């Protein structure tokens, strides 16, 4: 334990991340293959959330401080919701770029996330696909991991935890979007000094995707088929159009981020990513677990290129 800061060290956090990642692609994948909804429940609450809370408790860390379980105002909540709404097209653009690049090497792999077709399925999906990941995954990434990485400096804590968040999806076609969102959620947590900001943002983003899938009846599969057969020149034009739209939405998001009310105890100086002198660097032993997960990610996505 880090006696001075009373928070998990980077090395224990990284090894913890490796263990959870292994459980995710083994036990979690097996559970979801048996029945997707119960499998998602097991993955999020039993594999991700419960071990984190038990670990922090057994190690004597303050769960409230590590996870930043601080109050968030109604005004901040409204800002976070609008930021999530306007950032959704930006995240889609990043994933679109990834899909285009990957399509040059292999076939599209459909998402394993179920798309509800009935109202009762939509309610179940809202709980397990929108709300649950917002709670459990944010506890891990913007809670334990980002707090642990804060000794490297605020910028690295946000970016590194976001990259680990993207890798944790173990889907090369769904990598860039989550990394972008991870950075955004990290900024919101620092701005509000509350993990509830990223939980709300994450749940809002997933809710948008869920609603789009529900009301357009498997729109993702339709987009994938069309993208695979349209000419390259049209792909270029569509990418430019989507990119311009994403840029416009990002300008709105930046303005909202700058305007979001901050708590007095969490007010941060501008710019957010100002370089801090004497920042620590990760040691070899701290990097090893991350390299193992990256290797697993590459092997896990081997199918995209050679199958």
C-alpha positions in Angstrom: 0.0 0.0 0.0 1.1 3.5 -0.7 1.2 4.9 2.8 1.7 8.5 1.7 -1.2 8.7 -0.7 -3.4 5.9 0.7 -4.2 4.6 -2.7 -3.3 1.6 -4.8 0.1 1.7 -6.4 0.4 1.5 -10.1 2.0 -2.0 -10.1 -0.8 -3.5 -8.0 -3.4 -1.7 -10.2 -1.8 -3.0 -13.4 -1.7 -6.6 -12.2 -5.3 -6.2 -11.0 -6.2 -5.0 -14.5 -4.5 -8.0 -16.0 -6.4 -10.4 -13.8 -9.7 -8.8 -14.5 -9.0 -8.8 -18.3 -8.2 -12.5 -18.2 -11.4 -13.2 -16.3 -13.3 -11.1 -18.8 -12.2 -13.0 -21.9 -12.6 -16.4 -20.3 -15.3 -16.6 -17.6 -17.1 -13.5 -18.9 -17.1 -14.6 -22.5 -18.2 -18.1 -21.5 -21.1 -16.7 -19.4 -22.2 -14.4 -22.2 -22.1 -17.3 -24.7 -24.5 -19.2 -22.6 -27.1 -16.4 -22.1 -26.1 -12.9 -23.0 -28.0 -10.9 -20.4 -27.2 -13.0 -17.4 -23.6 -13.2 -18.8 -23.4 -9.4 -18.9 -24.7 -9.2 -15.3 -22.0 -11.7 -14.2 -19.3 -9.9 -16.2 -20.0 -6.4 -14.9 -21.0 -7.0 -11.3 -19.2 -10.3 -10.4 -16.0 -10.0 -12.5 -15.5 -6.2 -12.5 -17.3 -4.4 -9.7 -17.2 -6.8 -6.8 -13.5 -7.7 -6.9 -12.6 -3.9 -7.0 -14.8 -3.1 -4.0 -13.5 -6.2 -2.1 -9.9 -5.4 -2.9 -10.1 -1.8 -1.9 -11.9 -2.8 1.3 -9.5 -5.6 2.3 -6.4 -3.4 1.6 -7.8 -0.7 3.8 -8.2 2.0 1.2 -11.0 4.6 1.4 -13.5 3.6 -1.2 -15.1 7.0 -1.0 -11.8 8.8 -1.7 -10.4 6.4 -4.3 -13.6 6.4 -6.3 -14.4 10.1 -5.8 -17.9 9.3 -4.5 -18.6 13.0 -4.1 -21.8 14.9 -4.7 -22.6 16.3 -8.1 -25.0 19.2 -8.6 -28.1 19.1 -10.9 -26.5 21.8 -13.1 -23.4 19.6 -13.5 -25.5 16.6 -14.3 -27.3 18.5 -17.1 -23.9 19.6 -18.5 -22.6 16.0 -18.4 -25.7 14.7 -20.3 -25.4 17.3 -23.0 -21.6 16.7 -23.3 -22.3 13.0 -23.7 -25.0 13.7 -26.3 -22.9 16.0 -28.5 -19.8 13.8 -28.1 -21.6 10.6 -29.3 -21.1 11.6 -33.1 -17.4 12.2 -32.4 -16.9 8.8 -30.9 -18.8 7.2 -33.8 -16.5 9.0 -36.2 -13.4 7.6 -34.5 -14.9 4.1 -34.6 -15.9 4.7 -38.3 -12.2 5.5 -39.1 -11.2 2.3 -37.3 -13.7 0.2 -39.2 -12.6 1.6 -42.6 -8.9 0.9 -41.8 -9.7 -2.6 -40.6 -12.0 -3.3 -43.6 -8.8 -3.2 -45.7 -7.4 -6.1 -43.9 -10.3 -8.3 -43.0 -14.1 -8.7 -42.7 -16.4 -6.8 -40.4 -17.2 -8.6 -37.1 -20.7 -7.8 -35.9 -21.1 -6.6 -32.4 -22.0 -9.2 -29.7 -24.1 -6.7 -27.8 -27.8 -7.7 -28.2 -30.2 -5.2 -29.9 -33.6 -5.2 -28.1 -36.6 -5.8 -30.3 -39.4 -5.5 -27.7 -40.1 -3.0 -24.9 -39.3 -5.5 -22.1 -36.0 -6.3 -23.8 -35.3 -2.6 -24.1 -35.8 -2.1 -20.3 -33.5 -5.1 -19.6 -31.0 -3.7 -22.1 -31.1 -0.3 -20.5 -30.2 -1.8 -17.2 -27.5 -4.2 -18.4 -26.1 -2.4 -21.5 -26.5 1.3 -20.6 -26.6 1.8 -16.8 -24.6 -1.2 -15.5 -21.4 -0.6 -17.6 -21.6 3.0 -16.6 -21.4 2.0 -12.9 -19.1 -1.0 -13.0 -16.6 0.1 -15.7 -16.3 3.7 -14.5 -15.6 2.3 -11.0 -12.6 0.5 -12.5 -11.2 3.0 -15.0 -12.1 6.5 -13.8 -12.1 5.2 -10.2 -9.3 2.8 -9.2 -7.1 3.0 -12.3 -7.2 6.8 -12.9 -6.7 7.5 -9.2 -3.7 5.2 -9.1 -2.2 6.7 -12.2 -2.5 10.3 -10.8 1.0 10.0 -9.5 2.1 10.2 -13.1 0.4 13.5 -13.5 -3.2 14.4 -14.4 -2.7 14.2 -18.2 -1.1 10.8 -18.1 -3.7 9.5 -15.6 -6.6 10.5 -18.0 -5.0 9.3 -21.2 -3.5 6.0 -19.9 -6.7 5.0 -18.2 -8.6 5.8 -21.4 -6.3 3.6 -23.5 -6.7 0.8 -21.0 -10.4 1.3 -21.2 -10.3 1.0 -25.0 -8.2 -2.1 -24.9 -10.5 -3.7 -22.3 -13.2 -3.9 -25.0 -11.0 -6.4 -26.8 -12.4 -5.3 -30.2 -10.1 -3.6 -32.6 -13.1 -2.2 -34.5 -14.4 -0.6 -31.2 -11.1 0.8 -29.9 -10.7 4.5 -30.9 -14.2 5.5 -29.9 -13.9 4.2 -26.3 -10.4 5.7 -26.0 -11.9 9.1 -26.9 -14.8 8.7 -24.5 -12.4 7.5 -21.8 -10.4 10.8 -22.1 -13.7 12.8 -22.1 -15.0 10.9 -19.0 -11.7 11.4 -17.2 -11.8 15.2 -17.8 -15.3 15.3 -16.5 -14.3 13.5 -13.3 -11.5 16.0 -12.7 -13.7 18.9 -13.5 -16.4 17.8 -11.0 -14.3 15.8 -8.6 -17.0 13.1 -8.8 -17.1 9.7 -10.5 -20.8 10.3 -10.8 -20.0 12.6 -13.8 -18.4 9.8 -15.8 -21.0 7.2 -14.7 -23.8 9.5 -16.0 -21.8 10.3 -19.2 -21.1 6.6 -19.8 -24.7 5.6 -19.2 -25.9 8.4 -21.5 -23.6 7.4 -24.3 -24.7 3.7 -24.1 -28.3 4.7 -23.9 -28.0 6.6 -27.1 -26.5 3.6 -28.8 -29.2 1.4 -27.4 -32.0 3.7 -28.6 -30.5 3.9 -32.0 -30.2 0.2 -32.3 -33.8 -0.4 -31.0 -35.5 2.2 -33.1 -33.7 1.4 -36.3 -33.9 -2.3 -36.0 -30.4 -3.6 -36.3 -29.0 -0.5 -38.1 -25.4 -1.6 -37.3 -25.6 -4.7 -39.5 -27.1 -2.6 -42.4 -24.3 -0.1 -42.1 -21.6 -2.8 -42.1 -23.0 -4.4 -45.3 -23.3 -1.1 -47.1 -19.8 0.0 -46.1 -18.3 -3.2 -47.4 -19.6 -2.7 -50.9 -19.5 1.0 -51.7 -16.6 2.3 -53.7 -13.5 3.7 -52.1 -14.1 7.2 -53.5 -17.5 7.3 -51.8 -16.0 6.0 -48.6 -13.6 9.0 -48.8 -16.5 11.5 -49.3 -18.6 10.0 -46.5 -15.6 10.1 -44.2 -15.0 13.8 -44.9 -18.7 14.6 -44.3 -18.8 12.6 -41.1 -15.5 14.1 -40.0 -16.7 17.7 -40.5 -19.9 16.9 -38.5 -17.8 15.4 -35.8 -15.5 18.5 -35.7 -18.6 20.8 -35.3 -19.9 18.6 -32.5 -16.5 18.6 -30.8 -16.4 22.4 -30.8 -19.7 22.3 -28.9 -18.3 19.7 -26.5 -15.2 21.8 -25.8 -17.3 24.8 -25.0 -19.5 22.8 -22.7 -16.5 21.3 -20.9 -15.0 24.8 -20.3 -18.4 26.0 -19.0 -19.2 23.1 -16.7 -19.4 24.3 -13.1 -16.6 23.0 -10.9 -16.6 22.4 -7.2 -14.4 24.8 -5.1 -12.3 21.9 -3.8 -11.9 20.4 -7.3 -11.3 23.6 -9.3 -8.4 22.9 -11.7 -6.1 25.3 -13.4 -6.2 25.8 -17.2 -5.1 24.3 -19.4 -6.2 20.9 -18.1 -3.2 19.2 -19.7 -0.6 21.6 -18.5 2.7 19.8 -18.2 3.8 19.2 -14.6 7.5 19.1 -13.7 9.0 16.0 -12.0 6.2 13.7 -13.1 6.9 10.0 -12.4 7.3 7.4 -15.1 6.2 3.8 -15.0 8.9 1.3 -14.2 9.5 -2.0 -16.0 7.6 -4.1 -13.5 4.6 -1.7 -13.8 4.5 -2.0 -17.6 4.7 -5.8 -17.7 1.0 -6.5 -17.0 -0.1 -3.9 -19.6 2.2 -5.5 -22.2 0.6 -8.9 -21.5 -2.9 -7.5 -21.9 -1.8 -5.7 -25.2 -0.4 -9.0 -26.4 -3.7 -10.8 -25.5 -5.6 -8.0 -27.3 -3.5 -8.6 -30.5 -4.0 -12.3 -30.4 -7.7 -12.0 -29.6 -8.1 -9.8 -32.6 -6.0 -12.0 -34.9 -9.3 -13.1 -36.5 -9.9 -9.6 -38.0 -6.8 -9.9 -40.2 -6.3 -13.6 -41.1 -9.7 -15.4 -40.7 
